[in-house]
Amino acid sequence: TETCNVAGFLGHGASLTSILYNGSLAWYFYLTIVQEYRHEDIQSTWYLEPAMHALPWLVGWSTAAALWPLEYYNPIGWTCWIGSYPPGCSDTTYPCTRGATQVDAYRWAFFHAQAWFVFAVAGITLGAIYLTVRKREAVMEQYAFAHRSSSLRGPRTTPQPSTLAQRVAIQACLYQFFFFLTWVFPMMQFV
């Protein structure tokens, strides 16, 4: 059981910290692209950059540490994570010797809620980034079109469809899709 405690602690802490770091990365891109913060602005603000690094570590590893004395790290099949022991124990079948019967509530409180929150935040920030790029590109296209139409070099041309905004949309969708795909199957195993 001590081996399972260590494996569960390391797996939970590392997994949740990784997910939360993706949220920090999405937040960083939101600040730099949508809010037009410069990297120097983020570094010079006393709380932004430290919070982007500290919060994933603090939340990930503090939730992992909180579960250890509660004896919730137990075998769940192929690894050790939040579970009761012996598997399948409940108030109606046979009593649990480790953990308790509220395993699903602990999984949601200590892992799933934070993960789904980060999925939502990442999706919203990536959508805001796309809309910002599309808006800026439309403004630049107006100036480029006005310049082309006022020049005497040739006939007027119609503006081309947005290519940068399309590339940003594709990149954002791919990022969100693979971020979600990485975590959805391990999470759905226990929902």
N, C-alpha and C positions, 0 to 999 in steps of 0.2 A: 504493500500500500504506500510506503514512502516513495518507491520508484514512481508509482502512479501520481502521487502528489507533485513530485518534481516535474514529470512529463506534462501533467495538466497545467501546472503553474507556468512553465516555459511556453507551452503551446498557446495558452490563453493570452498571456501577456504579449507575446510576440505578434500574434494574429490581430488582436485588437489595436495594438500600437501601429501596426502596418496600415490597417484600415483608416485609423484616425490621421495618420500622416498623409494619406491620399486626400483627406478633407482639408488639411492644412495647405497642401499643394494647390488644390482647387481655389481655396481662399486667397492664396498668394497671387495666382493668376487673375482672379477677380479684382483684387486691389490694384495690380499693375496695369491691367488693360481697361477695365470699366471705370475704376475710380481714378486712374491716371497717376497712381503713386509711382514714384521712382524707387529703385532699389535702395538708394540712399535715404529716402524718406522712411522706408520701412525699418531700415537699420537704425536711423536716428531717433525714431519714436521708441521710447523706453520699454514699451510693453508689447509691440506687435511681433517682432521677430522672436523674442524669448517665448512668448505665448504660443507661437506656431510650432516651436520645438518642444516646449515643456508640456503642454496639454496632452498631446498624444502619449508621451511617456508616463505622465502622472496618472492619467485615466486608465491606460492599458495595464500598467503594472500595479496600480493600487487596487483595481478590481481583481487582478490575479492574486494579490496578497490577501485580500479580504476573504476569498473563497477557501484558502488553505486551512485556517483553523476551523472552518465550518465542516470540514471533511466532505467537500463536494467534488473533489477530483477523484473519480473512480473509473474503472474500465467501462468503455462504451462501445466495445466491439474491437475495432482496429487500433484504438488509441485510448488515452485517458483524458477526460474533460469533465464538464459539469454533468454529474449523474448521481444516481443513488446506487447503493450496493447492498445486497446482490441485485443484479439487473432484474427489473420487473417487480420489485417489491412495492408494496402499497399498504394502505390501511386494511384493505379487504383481502389481500392474498397472503403475504407473509411480511413480517416486520423488516424494516431496513436497519442494517447495522452501521452504515455510513451514509452521510447525506440525509436527505429527507424526501418526502413525497412531493414537495413543491418544486421539483426539478425544472419544469417548464418556466415557472415564474422567475427562478434564478437565472436561467439561460436568457430570458428576455431582459431582465433587469441589468445583468452584468455583461451582456454581449450583443444580442440581437437589436435592442433598441438603439444603441450607439451606432451599430453598423448601418441600419436602415436610415437613421438620421443623416449619416455621412453620404449614403447613396443619394438621398434627396438633395442635400446641400450641393453635392458635386453636380448633379443634374441641373439645378437652378443656376448655379454660377456658370456652368458651361453654356447654358441657354442665354444668359445675360451677356457673356462674352461674344457669342455669335451675333446677337442683336446689335451690340455696340460696333462690331466690325462691319456689319452690313450697313448700319447708319453712317458710319464714317466713310465707307466706300462710296455710298450714294452721294454724299456731299462732295467728295473729291471728284467723282464722275461729272457732277454738274459743272465744276470749274474746268475740268478737262474738256468737256463738250463745248462750253462757252468759248474756250480758247480756240478749239478747232474750228468752230463755226465762224469765229470772227477773223480767222486768218485768211489771207488771200492765196494760200498755197494750193488749195484744191477744193473739191466739192465737200459739202457738209456730209458727215457720216453720223450714223446713229450710234448711241453708246452700246458697248458690248455688255453682255450679261456679267454679273458679278462672279469673278473667279476666286478672289481671295476669300470672300464670305462663304462660298461653296466649299473651299478647302478647309476653312475653319469648322464649318458644320460637319463635314465628313470626319475630321480629326476628333472633334468633340464627341460625336456619336460613337466612333470606334473606341475612344478612351473609356467612355461611360459603359459601353457594352462589355468590354473585356474586364473592366474593374468589377462590374456586376457579375459577369460570368465566373470570375475567379472565386467569388465568395458565395454565390447563390446555392450551389449544389452542396457544399459542406453545411451551410446553414439550414437548408431545407431538409436535410437528413434528420434534424432534431426538432423540427417544428411540428 
